[in-house]
Amino acid sequence: MIGGGLAGLASAVALAEAGLEVQLLEKRPHLGGRATSYTLPDGTEVDNCQHVTLGCCTNLADFYRRAGAGGKIRFYDKLYFVDRKGRRSTMEASKLPPPLHMAPSFLFFDALTFADKWGIAKAILAIAWSGGRSSGIDSISMLEWLRRMKQTQGAIERFWRVVLVSALDEELARTDARYGIDVFWKAFLGSRGGYRVGIPSVPLGELYEGCREAIARRGGPVRLRSGVREIRIRDGRFAGAVFEDGSEVSADACVVAVPHNVLLGLLPKEFGEPGGSLEGLRKIRSSPITGVHFWFDRPVMKEPFLTLLDHTTQWVFNKTLLYGETGARGQYLQLVISASYDLVPRSRQEIIDLCRRELADVLPASSEAQLEKATVIKEISATFSPEPGVDRWRPSQKTEIANLFLAGDWTRTGWPSTMEGAVRSGYMAAEAVLAAFGRPQEFLQPDLPFEGLSKIWAKRKIAVGS
Ligand SMILES: Cc1cc2nc3c(=O)[nH]c(=O)nc-3n(C[C@H](O)[C@H](O)[C@H](O)COP(=O)(O)OP(=O)(O)OC[C@H]3O[C@@H](n4cnc5c(N)ncnc54)[C@H](O)[C@@H]3O)c2cc1C
């Protein structure tokens, strides 16, 4: 296994549980890849960026269970929103059957006008009525689909954009409508619990300790600071992985779970050349996420998390509360801005000033408070961009080399660049390895079962564009 992010870890744990001896090679000094935490020079442990899961992420939940971390994720049923004037609204499921369970919250959602809500209701119903099938709208952007559905500007900015830019890390004009429709169907319409927000109650790095044990139980080492420089193919088969220092390790099979923009540099060059089997990887682009960490000298926020409307900042997480640190003197907040293209060229201080101004709108107590410490983490290649048609460039977990497999959120899973997508890819790669060894086994978990009217509508064969 090359790469100790979620895809590599999920694959390694599944294969170790199936009885294989797995050797995991990770370049960095810690596991978890992009979904990890690390220690600042002053000893504070920070997440690379806040990571949230949703109730519909069934494979990630399964992975956390296998890694012994299921109990470290806390789920929240209520979503909190705040607009420029500081007005709060919440959304949560009612007792109505899906897809109508969120309707009462939606009707009383203050930030939208009647015209916005009327248009949104029609578009949402079209998604639900089609059972989430988007086959009729090949390769158009989400913005184009919303225009076809005659959405108001208010609905686009204060509803669709708010949900989708943070879920998919891309602007609506650059997002394949299929992904946008899928988010609403799986999280908000198909089942009652799909939208529930799951947040770790510990730093991300603490979620992966069990993985190391699961791999070691079968005798396989987890080798950190072990960057691979080259993957050797001899006589049409994987022959070995060469480390930075020139030493080599061999194995009966190899799963490569590195980011898509790293893979081609490790493989023989013909894979990425015109006509090569992985040529499409060059066409997959990345989008940025910026995380801003603020430590205040006193509490300034009561909610566990807030989604901001009409601001550059999209989410604020109350880390002190989420970690269960009741009675703390100060408060640690983490702010997240997805698809943060505009922030990439800005300086650290400019970003801090902007975020502080925005916090003052929605958390007035923060303007009185002393900011004791601040950190800005810009992830330029945070996720792959879910551009219209991107799926045709995403390779399968099997390659033309019989004993070489791929994993990573960017491989073909049907999911966008998420922890759920990464775990799915790892499980799919593990299934492919075991099938190649003549010992087929299944790891992929089913989606949440559809409920209520959604269960009936999901059985029909109507696409959302037809
Ligand atoms: C800022 C940010 C916020 C995010 N927020 C969310 C969120 O809220 N919810 C969500 O679901 N997803 C979120 N994501 C996306 C999520 O983190 C990724 O989809 C997922 O972690 C990808 O896992 P992976 O294993 O495919 O890749 P990676 O995590 O990138 O793992 C690849 C691993 O390979 C290693 N590696 C690279 N080169 C080599 C080499 N030569 N030799 C050995 N090892 C190597 C890397 O060090 C890394 O550990 C976010 C991502 C970012 C960056």
The ligand as an ORCA input file, in Angstrom:
! r2SCAN-3c Opt
* xyz 0 1
  C      -8.883     21.567      3.561
  C      -9.711     20.351      3.272
  C     -10.991     20.230      3.815
  C     -11.765     19.104      3.522
  N     -12.994     18.946      4.106
  C     -13.682     17.795      3.932
  C     -14.881     17.546      4.644
  O     -15.332     18.345      5.470
  N     -15.535     16.366      4.427
  C     -15.061     15.431      3.542
  O     -15.688     14.374      3.393
  N     -13.910     15.643      2.845
  C     -13.219     16.787      3.029
  N     -12.036     16.994      2.356
  C     -11.615     16.010      1.356
  C     -10.927     14.809      2.016
  O      -9.914     15.246      2.895
  C     -10.300     13.941      0.932
  O     -11.266     13.626     -0.043
  C      -9.735     12.637      1.470
  O      -9.056     12.824      2.685
  C      -8.791     12.071      0.412
  O      -8.176     10.893      0.881
  P      -7.149     10.107     -0.068
  O      -6.645      8.975      0.724
  O      -7.817      9.843     -1.368
  O      -5.974     11.145     -0.388
  P      -4.889     11.816      0.587
  O      -5.535     12.156      1.880
  O      -4.286     12.928     -0.184
  O      -3.827     10.672      0.853
  C      -2.734     10.414      0.009
  C      -1.560      9.996      0.869
  O      -0.468      9.611      0.030
  C       0.731     10.101      0.621
  N       1.774     10.181     -0.419
  C       1.865     11.097     -1.418
  N       2.949     10.834     -2.180
  C       3.529      9.730     -1.657
  C       4.684      8.972     -1.997
  N       5.452      9.316     -3.041
  N       5.011      7.892     -1.236
  C       4.244      7.544     -0.160
  N       3.144      8.239      0.208
  C       2.789      9.315     -0.535
  C       0.318     11.456      1.181
  O       1.240     11.933      2.138
  C      -1.059     11.126      1.767
  O      -0.987     10.686      3.106
  C     -11.265     18.117      2.629
  C      -9.983     18.247      2.096
  C      -9.215     19.337      2.429
  C      -7.826     19.432      1.876
*
